Amino acid sequence: MELTKNAKMVLEKRYLKTNEKGETENPEDMLKRVADNIAQVEKDVYQKDKQEVSKVSQNFFDLMDNQYFMPNSPTLMNAGRELQQLAACFVLPIEDSMESIFEAIKNAALIHKSGGGTGFSFSNLRPKNDIVLSTGGVASGPVSFMKVFNSATEAVKQGGTRRGANMGILRVDHPDIQEFITCKRDSDEINNFNISVGITEEFMEAVKQDGEYSLKNPKNGQAVKTLRAREVFDKIVEMAWGNGEPGIVFIDKMNENNPTPHIGEIESTNPCGEQPLLPFESCNLGSVNLSKMVNNGAVDYQLLKETVHTAVHFLDNVIDANRYPLPEIEKTSKENRKIGLGVMGFGDMLFKLRIPYNSQEALDLAEKVMGYIDQESKAKSQELAKERGAFPNFKGSIYDQKGEEPIRNATTTTIAPTGTISILCGTSSGIEPLFALAFTRNVLDNDKLVEVNPVFKEATEEAGCYSSELMEKVADKGSIQDIDEIPDSIKKVFVTSHDISPEWHLKMQAAFQKATDNAVSKTVNLPNEADLKDVYEIYNLAHELNCKGVTVYRDGSRDTQVLQTSKAKSKQEEQKQQKPQKSEPKEGRAGEIVPRKRPDATIGRTERIKTGCGNLYVTINEDEEGLCEVFASMGKSGGCAASQSEATARLVSMALRSGLKGESIVKELRGIRCPSPAWNKGGGMVLSCPDAIGIVLDRYLIRKEQGEEPVQSNNGIDKLDMLMGACPDCGSPVSHESGCITCYYCGYSKCS
């Protein structure tokens, strides 16, 4: 297995098993563990002999070792280990009763504990202020319960090793839709959810005709109010322009392709939106590495066929090898046996074939390659059905209605995000274009390391223009389109996500959707200067092109972002240009900032906070000009924790007296992790001593502003996630793609 430095780091951090002696498996051991575990189904379920099991295991191992295919992260992490939870995505039902709501919260907690993500439709809940007959009171509505789900996720996330992620969907004809659309205007609200509006065909027709549509009480289906469709659509557009949410899913289109309509209706998807599922259904996913399917300047369709057939066999076995978090999920999953085979490395495939992403040739290739994958995945599934039987709910399915041959799996194809597994394979993510051709990464002693896409490097070397200085320039700009030293022939092929117009992003999504059972995870990246009309046109075009949903992200639209084009200007930069309201610090020689002198007398407050190193006593003082110093001391003197806390406090004090805002310091301190986190009074997690100082400073600032005791705020890790800044795990740049925030370096994903 050929591994990049990033791949090795991700494996060590997230995947490799360590035994009780502290011994860590190597990558080949991991692949063998997974291959053996999934192949064991041949014996345990299908009574194959030892020789056949060994052969199947070797096929699975070779598939992954050659980096032709990788299953989703839970399978790599958990196969052959005690947890044995191998699926990534689940959908849970929520009915209009307190019992159902809190049963769903409990079930979601169990799924998050096992490392899975959950999708919910809140559309069955009665609207806000609706009369509750049993009590005579009024209902609080779907958004209020989303906040309860969010808090439960927060608690489980803080106690677990992997974070749970949620998708919340509300139909556009629900009476509370306007509150739902704006529920994430504050980035600190409902931050463990991606949200999407379930768009109906009736609504889209009303938008086109500039007409009204009805809001219906889910309790009885009766119309309770009418709204002008374009006003609602405009509000969705406005919010998505502002921070990327809500996304939209075309819920009627999803149900048109529901393979088992006789079993139930699709109401929701997994957290990234690409996997529509019935209530209590799960799906295990995996992706073919298309960059490995290119030989001698052409697509190797024979290799692709062999890869697809083995991958479908692998994923079908996962259904039986999986240990499900709930018996209801096991029952539904095995009755429908959905699998989702997708792709990664499409951007690199285009580079190798020297085809521009934004070209008709690329769209034709996408349709042809995905059509071939879908065709061969169905052929293999039908072959398995002859040996093992069709999925139990086959009778009455769309395949049965069409008189088609029995098939083993109700669905076989999905285009899912591949952030982490694409790092393991050293290739581009999903069907996305590259975000940048080169990155600058800070290493030890303030040195900088430029990491360059290998295919781009090869192309510039062949053209005779490669140099380390040029690559630094590419890393700085993020695009090569206005770099004179690079030939036009290379510029034409090596386009990045922001070089590509939104129309081409959508056309590519639609090209893959044509041959995909489920849906396609794809982000339409927009430049910072994009306006509301651009988002409006994207949503309309997505509907016209028969996409099942769409997510947009406007560069720099959230408060902090490390990866952005030179044209984008973040809110932080704008704030830096504003003059401070209080007295400015003096400048010393050579522009040095000299902190103002510490006053002789201050007033303040000391707070005790529990950390993994013991009790930390944090004192915050201020004078007539504002905050001026912080002291931090451990309950026990001496040791590294005490000295580092003192050093942190001194630097914070210097920053405060140099004019830096307390809120900025809080953002930097919150979310810093150490190996020994602790639970603080009130139920919040204290990740480290610096995090503790940030918590106390945050409380002080809120108390000062509001004149009241503040509630413990969420960990800074969430704030970083939501603000699109540095990775909360490794501090490297993150990007927004495939409907999720992803770190290229360590594999962190908000949707994991």
C-alpha positions in Angstrom: 0.0 0.0 0.0 1.6 3.2 -1.2 1.0 5.9 1.5 1.6 9.6 1.5 2.8 11.3 4.8 -0.8 12.5 5.3 -2.2 9.1 4.8 0.2 7.6 7.4 -0.8 10.3 9.8 -4.5 9.7 9.3 -4.1 6.0 9.7 -2.1 6.3 12.9 -4.6 8.8 14.3 -7.9 7.3 13.3 -7.7 3.7 12.0 -4.8 1.6 13.3 -5.7 -0.7 16.2 -3.6 -0.6 19.4 -3.7 -3.6 21.7 -3.5 -3.7 25.5 0.3 -3.9 25.3 0.4 -0.6 23.4 1.4 -2.3 20.1 -0.1 -0.7 17.0 -1.0 -2.6 13.9 0.6 -1.5 10.6 -1.5 -0.6 7.6 -1.3 -4.0 6.0 -2.4 -5.5 9.3 -5.4 -3.2 9.3 -6.4 -4.2 5.8 -6.0 -7.9 6.6 -8.1 -7.5 9.7 -10.9 -5.9 7.7 -10.6 -8.4 4.8 -10.6 -11.4 7.1 -13.6 -10.1 9.1 -15.7 -9.3 6.0 -14.8 -12.6 4.3 -15.7 -14.6 7.4 -19.4 -14.1 6.3 -18.7 -16.7 3.6 -18.3 -19.3 6.3 -20.7 -18.0 9.0 -23.6 -17.2 6.8 -23.1 -19.1 3.5 -21.3 -22.2 4.8 -18.3 -21.9 2.5 -15.2 -24.0 3.2 -11.9 -22.6 4.6 -10.2 -22.4 1.2 -13.0 -20.4 -0.3 -13.0 -18.0 2.7 -9.3 -17.5 2.3 -9.7 -16.8 -1.4 -12.4 -14.2 -0.8 -10.3 -12.6 1.9 -7.3 -12.3 -0.4 -9.5 -10.7 -3.1 -10.8 -8.1 -0.5 -7.2 -7.4 0.7 -5.8 -6.9 -2.8 -8.7 -4.6 -3.6 -7.9 -2.3 -0.7 -4.1 -2.8 -0.8 -4.0 -1.6 -4.4 -6.1 1.3 -3.4 -8.7 0.4 -6.1 -11.5 0.6 -3.5 -12.0 1.6 0.1 -15.0 1.0 2.4 -16.4 3.8 4.5 -14.5 4.8 7.7 -16.6 2.8 10.2 -15.8 -0.5 8.4 -12.0 0.3 8.3 -12.1 1.3 12.0 -14.4 -1.3 13.5 -14.3 -4.5 11.4 -12.7 -7.3 13.4 -12.8 -5.2 16.6 -15.1 -5.3 19.6 -17.5 -2.6 18.4 -18.1 -4.2 14.9 -20.4 -1.3 13.9 -19.7 -0.9 10.1 -22.3 1.4 8.8 -21.9 5.2 8.5 -25.5 6.4 8.0 -28.9 5.9 9.6 -32.3 7.5 9.5 -34.6 7.4 12.5 -38.4 8.1 12.6 -39.9 10.8 14.7 -43.7 10.7 15.2 -45.8 13.3 16.8 -45.7 12.2 20.4 -43.4 12.8 23.4 -42.7 9.1 23.6 -41.5 8.9 20.0 -39.4 12.1 20.2 -37.4 11.0 23.2 -37.2 7.4 21.9 -35.5 8.9 18.8 -33.2 10.9 21.0 -32.2 7.8 22.9 -31.7 5.8 19.7 -29.6 8.6 18.2 -27.4 8.6 21.2 -26.8 4.9 20.8 -25.9 5.4 17.1 -23.6 8.3 17.8 -21.9 6.3 20.6 -21.2 3.6 18.0 -19.7 6.1 15.5 -22.7 6.6 13.1 -24.5 9.6 11.9 -28.3 10.1 11.9 -30.9 11.7 9.7 -34.3 12.9 10.9 -37.4 14.3 9.4 -39.2 16.7 11.8 -42.1 17.1 9.4 -44.5 14.8 11.4 -44.3 17.1 14.5 -47.3 19.4 15.0 -46.5 23.1 14.5 -45.6 25.6 17.2 -48.6 26.8 19.3 -50.8 24.0 18.1 -53.2 22.8 20.8 -52.1 19.6 22.7 -55.4 17.9 23.5 -54.0 15.6 26.3 -52.8 18.5 28.4 -54.6 21.6 27.0 -51.3 23.2 26.4 -49.6 24.3 23.2 -46.9 22.5 21.2 -43.4 24.0 21.0 -42.8 23.0 17.4 -40.1 21.1 15.5 -37.3 23.7 15.9 -37.5 23.6 19.7 -37.1 19.8 19.6 -34.2 20.1 17.2 -32.4 22.0 20.0 -33.0 19.1 22.4 -31.6 16.6 19.8 -28.6 19.0 19.4 -27.9 19.1 23.1 -28.1 15.3 23.3 -25.6 15.0 20.5 -23.3 17.4 22.2 -23.2 15.3 25.4 -22.5 12.1 23.5 -20.0 13.7 21.3 -18.0 15.1 24.2 -17.9 11.6 25.8 -17.0 9.6 22.6 -14.0 9.2 20.4 -15.9 10.0 17.1 -18.4 12.8 16.7 -22.0 12.2 15.8 -23.5 14.2 13.0 -27.2 14.9 12.2 -29.3 15.9 9.3 -32.5 17.7 10.1 -35.2 18.0 7.3 -38.5 19.8 7.4 -40.9 19.8 4.5 -41.5 23.1 2.8 -45.2 22.8 3.4 -44.9 22.5 7.2 -46.4 25.5 9.1 -43.1 26.1 10.9 -41.0 26.2 7.7 -40.1 29.9 8.1 -38.7 29.4 11.6 -36.8 26.3 10.4 -35.2 28.2 7.5 -33.6 30.8 9.8 -32.9 28.5 12.8 -29.1 28.5 12.0 -28.8 32.3 11.6 -26.8 32.2 14.8 -23.9 29.8 14.2 -24.0 28.8 17.9 -27.5 27.3 17.5 -28.2 23.7 16.4 -24.5 23.3 15.4 -24.5 19.5 15.5 -27.0 19.5 12.6 -26.9 20.0 8.8 -30.3 21.2 7.8 -32.2 20.9 4.5 -35.6 22.0 3.4 -37.7 19.2 1.8 -38.8 20.8 -1.4 -41.9 19.4 -3.1 -42.8 19.6 -6.8 -45.9 21.6 -5.9 -43.8 24.2 -4.3 -41.3 24.5 -7.2 -44.2 24.9 -9.6 -45.6 27.7 -7.4 -42.1 29.4 -7.4 -42.0 29.3 -11.2 -45.5 30.7 -11.5 -45.0 33.2 -8.7 -48.0 31.7 -7.0 -49.0 30.7 -3.5 -48.8 27.3 -1.9 -50.5 25.7 1.2 -48.9 25.0 4.6 -50.5 21.8 6.0 -50.8 20.6 9.5 -49.1 17.2 9.6 -51.6 16.1 12.2 -54.5 15.9 9.8 -53.1 17.1 6.4 -55.4 20.2 6.4 -54.2 23.4 4.9 -53.8 26.1 7.6 -52.3 29.0 5.7 -51.0 30.0 2.3 -47.6 31.6 1.5 -46.2 33.2 -1.6 -43.7 30.6 -2.7 -41.1 33.0 -4.0 -40.9 34.8 -0.7 -40.1 31.5 1.0 -37.7 30.5 -1.7 -36.0 33.9 -1.4 -35.5 33.3 2.3 -33.9 29.9 1.7 -31.6 31.6 -0.8 -30.7 34.4 1.5 -29.8 32.1 4.4 -27.8 29.8 2.1 -25.9 32.8 0.7 -25.1 33.9 4.2 -23.7 30.6 5.7 -24.4 27.7 3.4 -27.5 26.5 5.2 -30.1 25.3 4.7 -29.5 23.1 1.8 -32.4 21.7 -0.2 -33.5 18.2 -1.0 -36.1 17.5 -3.6 -38.1 15.1 -1.5 -40.6 14.1 -4.3 -37.8 13.3 -6.7 -36.2 11.1 -4.1 -39.5 9.2 -3.7 -39.8 8.8 -7.4 -36.7 6.6 -7.2 -37.6 4.9 -3.9 -37.0 1.2 -4.7 -39.4 -0.1 -2.1 -42.4 2.2 -2.1 -44.6 -0.6 -0.7 -42.5 -0.6 2.5 -42.5 3.1 3.2 -41.8 6.7 2.1 -38.4 8.4 2.2 -38.6 11.3 4.6 -34.9 12.0 5.3 -31.3 11.4 4.3 -28.0 10.8 6.1 -26.0 13.8 7.4 -24.4 14.7 4.1 -27.6 14.3 2.0 -26.5 11.7 -0.5 -28.3 8.7 1.1 -32.1 8.8 1.2 -33.3 6.1 3.6 -36.5 4.7 5.1 -37.0 5.0 8.8 -34.8 2.6 10.7 -32.7 1.9 7.6 -28.9 2.1 7.3 -26.5 1.9 4.4 -22.9 0.9 4.2 -20.8 2.8 1.6 -17.6 2.4 -0.3 -15.8 4.1 -3.2 -13.9 3.1 -6.3 -10.7 5.1 -6.8 -11.1 6.3 -10.3 -7.5 7.8 -10.4 -6.3 4.2 -10.4 -8.6 3.2 -13.3 -6.4 5.1 -15.8 -3.8 3.2 -17.8 -1.8 4.4 -20.8 -3.9 7.6 -21.0 -7.3 5.8 -21.2 -9.9 4.4 -18.8 -9.2 0.7 -18.0 -12.8 -0.6 -18.1 -11.8 -4.2 -17.6 -10.0 -3.2 -14.3 -13.0 -1.1 -13.4 -15.4 -4.0 -13.9 -13.3 -6.3 -11.8 -13.1 -3.7 -9.1 -16.8 -3.0 -9.0 -17.7 -6.7 -8.9 -15.4 -7.4 -5.9 -16.5 -4.2 -4.2 -20.2 -5.1 -4.4 -19.4 -8.6 -3.0 -17.5 -6.8 -0.2 -20.4 -4.4 0.6 -23.0 -7.1 0.5 -21.0 -9.1 3.1 -20.7 -6.0 5.3 -24.5 -6.1 5.8 -24.2 -9.6 7.4 -20.9 -8.8 9.3 -22.3 -5.6 10.8 -23.3 -5.4 14.5 -26.3 -3.0 14.4 -26.9 -0.5 17.2 -30.7 -1.3 17.2 -32.7 -4.4 16.4 -35.1 -2.4 14.3 -32.2 -1.1 12.1 -30.9 -4.6 11.7 -34.3 -5.9 10.5 -34.9 -3.1 8.0 -31.4 -3.1 6.7 -31.3 -6.8 6.1 -34.8 -6.7 4.4 -33.6 -4.1 1.9 -29.9 -4.8 1.8 -29.0 -1.3 0.4 -25.4 -0.7 -0.5 -23.9 2.5 -1.8 -20.9 2.1 -4.2 -19.5 5.5 -5.2 -16.3 7.0 -6.5 -13.4 9.1 -5.5 -10.5 10.5 -7.5 -12.6 11.8 -10.4 -10.7 15.1 -10.4 -7.4 13.3 -10.6 -8.7 11.0 -13.3 -9.5 14.1 -15.4 -6.1 15.5 -14.8 -4.5 12.2 -15.9 -6.6 12.2 -19.0 -5.9 15.9 -19.6 -9.6 16.7 -19.6 -10.9 20.0 -18.1 -13.5 19.6 -15.4 -15.6 22.4 -16.9 -16.0 20.8 -20.4 -18.6 18.7 -22.2 -15.9 16.0 -22.5 -15.7 15.7 -18.7 -19.5 15.5 -18.5 -19.6 12.7 -21.1 -16.9 10.8 -19.3 -18.8 11.2 -16.0 -22.0 9.7 -17.5 -20.1 6.9 -19.2 -18.0 5.9 -16.2 -20.8 6.1 -13.7 -23.2 4.4 -16.1 -20.7 1.5 -16.4 -20.3 1.3 -12.6 -24.0 1.2 -12.1 -24.5 -1.4 -14.8 -21.8 -3.7 -13.4 -22.9 -3.2 -9.8 -26.4 -4.4 -10.8 -24.9 -7.3 -12.8 -22.9 -8.4 -9.7 -25.9 -7.9 -7.4 -28.1 -10.1 -9.7 -25.3 -12.7 -9.7 -25.3 -12.7 -5.9 -29.1 -13.0 -5.9 -28.9 -16.2 -7.8 -26.6 -17.7 -5.2 -27.9 -16.0 -2.0 -31.4 -14.9 -2.9 -32.9 -11.4 -3.7 -33.4 -8.9 -0.9 -36.4 -10.0 1.2 -38.5 -7.0 0.2 -38.0 -7.6 -3.5 -41.6 -8.6 -4.2 -43.5 -5.4 -4.8 -40.3 -3.4 -5.4 -39.7 -1.3 -8.5 -37.6 -4.1 -9.9 -40.5 -6.6 -9.4 -43.0 -4.1 -10.9 -40.8 -3.8 -14.0 -40.4 -7.6 -14.3 -36.6 -7.4 -13.8 -34.4 -10.2 -12.7 -34.1 -10.6 -8.9 -31.4 -8.5 -7.4 -29.6 -8.8 -4.1 -29.5 -5.2 -3.1 -32.3 -2.6 -3.3 -29.8 0.1 -4.2 -26.2 -0.3 -5.3 -24.8 3.2 -6.0 -24.3 6.4 -4.0 -21.9 9.3 -4.5 -20.7 10.0 -0.9 -18.1 12.3 0.5 -14.7 10.6 0.7 -12.6 13.1 2.7 -10.7 10.6 4.8 -10.5 7.6 2.6 -9.4 9.7 -0.3 -6.5 10.8 1.8 -5.6 7.2 2.5 -5.6 6.6 -1.3 -3.8 9.8 -2.1 -6.4 11.1 -4.4 -9.0 13.8 -4.9 -12.3 13.7 -2.9 -15.5 12.2 -4.4 -16.4 13.9 -7.7 -15.2 17.3 -6.6 -12.6 19.3 -8.4 -9.5 20.1 -6.4 -9.9 23.0 -4.0 -6.3 24.0 -4.8 -3.3 22.6 -6.7 -0.8 23.3 -3.9 -1.0 24.1 -0.2 1.5 25.7 2.2 1.7 23.9 5.4 3.5 25.2 8.5 6.0 22.8 10.0 8.6 23.1 12.8 10.5 26.3 13.5 8.1 28.4 11.3 9.3 26.6 8.2 6.8 26.2 5.4 6.3 23.1 3.3 4.5 23.3 0.0 2.5 20.2 -1.0 1.8 19.9 -4.7 -0.7 17.7 -6.5 1.5 15.0 -8.1 -0.2 15.1 -11.5 0.1 18.9 -11.7 3.7 18.6 -10.7 4.3 16.1 -13.4 2.6 18.3 -16.0 4.7 21.4 -15.1 7.8 19.3 -15.2 7.0 18.0 -18.7 6.3 21.6 -19.8 9.7 22.7 -18.3 8.2 25.4 -16.0 8.3 23.6 -12.7 10.2 25.2 -9.8 9.8 25.4 -6.0 9.3 29.2 -6.3 6.5 28.7 -8.8 4.8 26.1 -6.6 4.9 28.6 -3.7 3.3 31.1 -5.9 0.5 28.6 -6.8 0.0 27.8 -3.2 -0.3 31.4 -2.3 -2.8 32.2 -5.1 -4.8 29.0 -4.9 -5.3 29.1 -8.7 -3.0 29.1 -11.7 -5.2 31.0 -14.1 -3.4 34.4 -13.8 0.1 33.0 -13.4 2.1 34.0 -16.6 4.8 31.4 -16.2 2.3 28.5 -16.7 1.3 27.6 -20.3 -2.3 28.0 -21.4 -2.6 24.3 -22.2 -1.9 23.5 -18.5 -4.2 26.3 -17.3 -7.1 24.8 -19.3 -6.9 21.4 -17.7 -5.8 22.2 -14.1 -8.8 24.1 -12.9 -9.8 24.3 -9.3 -13.2 24.6 -7.7 -13.3 28.4 -7.8 -12.2 28.5 -11.4 -15.3 26.6 -12.3 -18.6 28.3 -12.7 -21.6 27.1 -10.6 -23.3 25.9 -13.8 -20.5 23.4 -14.4 -20.6 22.2 -10.8 -24.3 21.4 -11.2 -23.9 19.8 -14.6 -21.3 17.5 -13.2 -23.6 16.6 -10.3 -26.4 15.9 -12.7 -24.2 13.8 -15.0 -23.3 11.5 -12.1 -26.9 11.5 -10.8 -28.2 10.0 -14.0 -26.6 6.7 -13.2 -26.8 6.7 -9.4 -29.6 5.0 -7.4 -29.4 7.2 -4.4 -28.1 10.8 -4.5 -24.8 12.7 -5.1 -22.9 14.5 -2.4 -21.6 17.7 -4.0 -20.9 21.3 -3.0 -21.3 24.2 -5.5 -18.5 26.5 -4.4 -19.2 30.2 -5.1 -16.8 33.2 -5.1 -17.2 35.6 -2.3 -18.7 38.3 -4.6 -21.5 36.0 -5.7 -24.9 37.5 -5.0 -28.4 36.2 -4.1 -29.4 35.9 -7.7 -26.5 33.4 -8.2 -27.8 31.1 -5.4 -31.4 31.5 -6.7 -30.3 30.3 -10.2 -28.3 27.4 -8.8 -31.3 26.1 -6.9 -33.5 26.4 -9.9 -31.0 24.8 -12.2 -30.5 21.9 -9.8 -34.2 21.2 -10.0 -34.3 21.4 -13.8 -31.3 19.0 -14.1 -33.1 16.4 -11.9 -30.6 16.6 -9.0 -32.0 15.2 -5.8 -30.6 18.0 -3.7 -27.9 20.7 -3.7 -25.6 22.5 -1.2 -23.9 25.8 -1.9 -21.0 27.5 -0.2 -19.9 31.1 -0.8 -16.2 31.6 -0.2 -15.6 33.5 3.0 -19.3 33.6 3.9 -18.7 32.3 7.4 -16.7 34.3 10.0 -13.4 32.6 9.6 -11.9 30.6 6.7 -8.3 29.7 6.1 -8.6 28.4 2.5 -10.0 31.2 0.5 -9.2 33.0 -2.8 -7.3 36.3 -2.8 -10.5 38.2 -3.7 -12.4 37.0 -0.6 -12.1 39.2 2.4 -13.2 37.6 5.7 -15.1 39.4 8.4 -12.0 39.2 10.6 -10.0 41.2 8.1 -12.7 43.8 8.0 -12.7 44.0 11.8 -8.9 44.5 11.8 -9.3 47.6 9.7 -11.7 49.2 12.2 -10.2 51.6 14.7 -10.4 50.3 18.3 -12.7 52.3 20.6 -10.3 52.4 23.5 -6.8 53.8 23.7 -4.4 52.2 21.3 -1.2 50.6 22.4 2.0 52.5 21.6 4.3 51.5 18.8 8.0 50.8 19.7 10.9 50.6 17.4 10.4 49.0 14.0 6.7 49.0 14.5 6.8 46.8 17.6 3.5 46.9 19.6 4.2 47.9 23.3 1.5 46.8 25.7 0.1 49.5 27.9 1.4 49.6 31.4 -0.2 47.4 34.1 -2.2 49.7 36.4 -1.5 49.8 40.1 -5.0 48.7 41.1 -7.5 46.5 39.4 -10.8 44.8 40.1 -11.8 41.3 39.0 -13.0 37.8 39.8 -11.5 34.4 40.5 -13.2 31.2 39.4 -12.3 27.6 40.1 -12.6 25.2 37.2 -11.9 21.5 37.1 -9.4 20.3 34.5 -7.8 16.9 33.8 -4.7 18.1 35.7 -6.6 19.3 38.8 -8.4 22.4 39.9 -7.4 25.5 38.0 -8.0 29.0 39.6 -8.4 31.7 37.0 -8.4 35.3 37.9 -9.6 38.0 35.4 -8.9 41.6 36.2 -9.8 44.9 34.6 -9.2 48.6 35.0 -11.0 51.7 33.7 -9.9 50.9 30.1 -11.2 47.3 30.2 -9.7 43.8 30.6 -6.0 44.0 31.4 -4.8 40.7 32.9 -5.4 37.1 33.6 -3.8 34.9 36.3 -4.0 31.1 36.3 -2.7 28.8 39.1 -3.1 25.1 39.8 -4.4 23.7 43.1 -1.0 22.0 43.4 2.0 24.1 42.6 4.9 23.0 40.3 4.8 20.7 37.3 4.3 21.3 33.6 0.6 22.0 33.8 1.1 24.8 36.4 3.9 26.4 34.5 2.2 26.2 31.1 -1.0 27.7 32.6 1.0 30.5 34.1 2.7 31.1 30.7 -0.7 31.1 28.9 -2.1 33.6 31.4 0.9 35.9 31.0 0.6 35.9 27.2 -3.2 36.5 27.4 -2.5 39.5 29.8 0.0 40.9 27.3 -2.5 40.5 24.4 -5.2 42.2 26.4 -3.0 45.2 27.2 -1.9 45.3 23.5 -5.5 46.0 22.4 -6.6 42.5 21.4 -10.3 41.8 22.1 -11.2 39.3 24.7 -13.5 37.5 22.3 -10.7 36.9 19.8 -8.6 35.4 22.6 -11.5 33.1 23.6 -11.7 31.8 20.0 -8.0 30.9 20.1 -8.1 29.2 23.5 -11.4 27.3 23.2 -11.1 23.8 21.7 -7.4 23.2 22.5 -7.2 19.5 23.5 -5.0 17.6 25.9 -4.9 13.8 26.7 -6.8 14.3 29.9 -10.1 16.2 29.5 -12.5 16.6 32.4 -16.2 17.3 33.1 -16.8 20.7 34.5 -19.6 21.7 36.9 -22.7 22.1 34.8 -21.9 19.2 32.5 -19.5 20.9 30.0 -16.3 19.2 28.9 -13.0 21.0 29.7 -10.6 19.9 27.1 -7.3 21.3 28.6 -6.0 24.1 30.8 -5.9 26.6 28.0 -9.5 25.6 27.2 -10.4 26.2 30.8 -8.9 29.7 30.7 -10.9 30.4 27.6 -14.1 29.1 29.3 -13.7 31.4 32.3 -12.8 34.4 30.1 -15.8 33.7 28.0 -18.0 33.6 31.1 -16.6 36.8 32.3 -17.2 38.6 29.0 -20.8 37.4 28.8 -21.4 38.4 32.5 -20.0 41.8 31.8 -22.1 42.3 28.7 -25.4 40.9 30.0 -25.0 41.5 33.7 -26.0 37.9 34.4 -24.5 34.5 35.1 -23.8 33.0 31.7 -24.6 29.4 30.7 -21.6 27.3 29.8 -21.0 27.8 26.1 -20.2 25.0 23.6 -16.7 23.9 23.2 -14.6 26.0 20.8 -14.2 23.0 18.6 -17.8 23.4 17.5 -17.3 27.1 16.8 -14.2 26.3 14.7 -16.3 23.7 12.8 -19.0 26.1 12.1 -16.8 29.0 11.2 -14.8 27.1 8.5 -11.4 28.0 10.0 -8.5 25.8 11.0 -9.0 22.1 11.7 -9.9 21.6 15.4 -7.7 18.5 15.5 -4.5 19.5 13.7 -4.8 23.2 13.0 -4.4 22.8 9.2 -6.7 24.4 6.6 -10.2 23.0 6.1 -12.5 23.2 3.0 -16.2 22.9 2.4 -16.9 20.1 -0.1 -19.4 17.3 -0.6 -21.7 18.9 1.9 -19.2 18.8 4.7 -16.2 20.5 6.3 -13.1 18.4 5.8 -9.4 18.7 6.7 -7.1 17.5 3.9 -4.3 16.7 6.3 -5.5 14.7 9.2 -8.9 13.5 7.8 -11.1 15.4 10.3 -14.6 15.7 9.1 -17.5 17.5 10.7 -19.8 14.8 9.3 -17.8 11.8 10.5 
